[in-house]
Amino acid sequence: MLLKLVAPLLYGGTAAGIYFVAWKKLNWSVPKSLLASGFFAFQLAALGISWHFYRNIFGLMILLFTIPLLRKDLGWKDITVLSMLSLLVVWGHELAAVSLFAIVLGLLVMGLYKKEKIPYRLFVAVAPALTVFLIRAFRIFPSPVSVETNILRIGDSVGAHPGGFFFLTDYLNVFTPVEYYGSYLELFSHVFSLFLLLYVVLVPLIAVGHFKDRVLGSWTLLLLVGSFSCLILPFSALLLWNRWMLMLIFPFTFFAVNGLWKVAKCGEAFSVSRFLGWFKLPRKVGII
């Protein structure tokens, strides 16, 4: 009963987070933000995460409400709120926390590349969450309570973790009840068939509506690397390629909705111009 109540609340909160990012971060209008929220809610990838990975969707929900605060001009009140939300992201789910840190790192790299002022306050705000993440992951301090990380089992170097790196996987040697690839071609077919199933309809809209944004760009790059690194280096790639691919729906939603909005605007303008052209013709005939 608890899961039946929590699952729709998490999904509704995540859809609200999509609206919040579109409205607060991207400065979209209310109708366009509502379109992004509704568009996300009916995507197969979003439904897949909500059905199977409750902790994952919880961490991503908090991350969405954190994203609008990832900027340079932070006041001390914003720093406090960002610190609290970042800690909730870390306690929510490991992959959501990695996404948060990758976005912050991407902002730093882009700022250095553009020779901009380093956003020290942003790193001050995220530092407590990063500290907690490292303490939990590496178990720096002994604790009588066992902390189950569920995803990043640091120290587990047995089996398909090349070189003992907990975040890397040799997919050609993975053998579990739910995951096994007999050859590279089988792995390739799994990856591309899932991508086509989830995003084949969205790719044209993403191509039309893509726009530059450092936060969404950094997040998308991380998710693409997590999704397809197994095809480039199958013996040493990021773990859980399918989970990263499901998470692609979050940044993809904003690009696809922007493309859909552009297409709708063009179609509306075309329809209006055709109507006006039809309306002017009888007028000319009447004058003649």
C-alpha positions, -999 to 999 in steps of 0.1 A, spaced: 0 0 0 29 24 8 45 18 -26 12 23 -43 9 57 -27 45 68 -30 50 58 -67 25 82 -82 36 110 -58 72 106 -70 61 106 -106 39 136 -102 67 154 -83 92 146 -111 67 160 -137 64 191 -115 103 193 -115 103 193 -153 78 222 -152 100 240 -127 132 237 -148 114 249 -179 97 278 -162 125 289 -138 157 278 -155 148 282 -192 123 310 -187 97 293 -208 61 305 -208 35 287 -186 19 269 -216 52 257 -229 63 246 -195 31 227 -190 36 210 -224 71 199 -213 57 184 -181 29 166 -199 52 155 -227 76 139 -201 48 122 -182 38 100 -212 73 90 -223 82 53 -222 116 59 -206 101 81 -178 75 54 -171 102 27 -171 122 45 -144 91 52 -123 79 16 -125 112 -1 -115 136 24 -98 119 43 -70 151 56 -54 164 66 -88 133 87 -96 134 102 -61 170 114 -66 162 128 -100 131 146 -88 152 164 -62 179 171 -88 153 188 -111 144 213 -83 181 218 -78 191 226 -114 177 262 -115 201 271 -86 232 259 -105 243 294 -116 270 319 -109 251 347 -92 242 329 -59 233 347 -28 239 332 6 202 322 9 205 304 -25 237 287 -13 219 274 18 190 261 -2 213 245 -28 234 228 -1 203 212 14 189 201 -19 223 187 -30 224 166 2 190 153 -5 201 143 -40 231 124 -25 209 106 0 183 99 -27 204 81 -53 240 76 -64 234 82 -102 215 114 -95 244 126 -73 269 117 -101 247 137 -125 248 167 -101 286 166 -98 290 161 -135 269 192 -142 289 213 -117 321 200 -133 308 209 -167 301 244 -156 336 247 -142 352 234 -175 331 257 -197 338 287 -175 376 281 -177 373 275 -214 355 308 -218 379 325 -194 351 335 -171 352 341 -134 352 308 -114 318 304 -95 333 298 -61 299 301 -43 285 273 -64 313 249 -53 309 260 -17 272 251 -19 279 216 -34 309 208 -13 289 193 17 271 170 -6 303 159 -23 318 152 11 289 131 22 289 112 -11 326 103 -7 322 93 29 292 70 21 308 56 -10 342 48 4 330 42 40 358 64 53 345 63 88 334 30 104 297 29 112 277 3 131 249 8 106 253 -9 72 248 16 43 235 -1 12 245 20 -18 225 -2 -42 245 10 -73 281 20 -65 295 -9 -45 331 5 -40 355 -23 -31 337 -49 -51 364 -57 -76 353 -93 -83 340 -103 -116 332 -77 -143 350 -47 -128 382 -43 -147 412 -31 -126 390 -30 -95 373 2 -106 338 0 -91 322 23 -118 335 3 -148 321 -29 -162 334 -55 -186 301 -62 -203 314 -92 -222 320 -109 -189 287 -99 -172 267 -129 -162 236 -123 -140 200 -135 -141 190 -103 -158 220 -93 -179 242 -114 -202 258 -107 -236 272 -136 -255 291 -114 -280 297 -78 -290 270 -80 -316 245 -91 -290 255 -62 -268 252 -38 -298 218 -51 -307 206 -46 -271 219 -10 -269 205 2 -302 172 -16 -300 165 0 -266 175 35 -279 153 31 -310 124 19 -289 127 49 -265 138 78 -287 133 71 -324 103 94 -325 121 121 -305 153 123 -325 138 146 -352 122 169 -326 155 170 -307 174 179 -338 150 208 -346 147 220 -310 183 217 -297 196 248 -280 228 257 -261 226 253 -223 256 245 -202 236 226 -175 216 205 -199 246 200 -222 268 187 -194 241 164 -182 233 151 -217 270 144 -224 273 124 -192 242 103 -200 253 97 -236 287 85 -224 270 62 -198 247 49 -225 271 42 -254 306 38 -238 298 1 -237 300 0 -275 333 19 -277 350 1 -248 328 -29 -240 355 -44 -217 359 -11 -196 327 11 -198 305 28 -173 282 4 -155 245 1 -160 243 15 -196 205 9 -197 199 30 -166 219 59 -181 199 55 -213 166 57 -195 177 89 -178 184 105 -211 147 113 -212 152 142 -188 174 165 -209 159 151 -242 124 163 -230 134 199 -231 150 197 -265 121 177 -280 95 200 -266 113 230 -279 114 214 -313 77 205 -311 69 241 -301 89 254 -332 70 230 -355 37 240 -340 45 277 -345 56 271 -381 24 251 -388 3 279 -372 20 306 -393 16 285 -425 -21 279 -418 -27 316 -411 -9 326 -443 -29 302 -463 -62 314 -448 -53 351 -455 -43 342 -490 -77 325 -495 -95 354 -479 -78 380 -502 -86 362 -534 -124 367 -533 -119 403 -524 -98 409 -555 -124 391 -576 -152 412 -561 -133 444 -569 -127 433 -605 
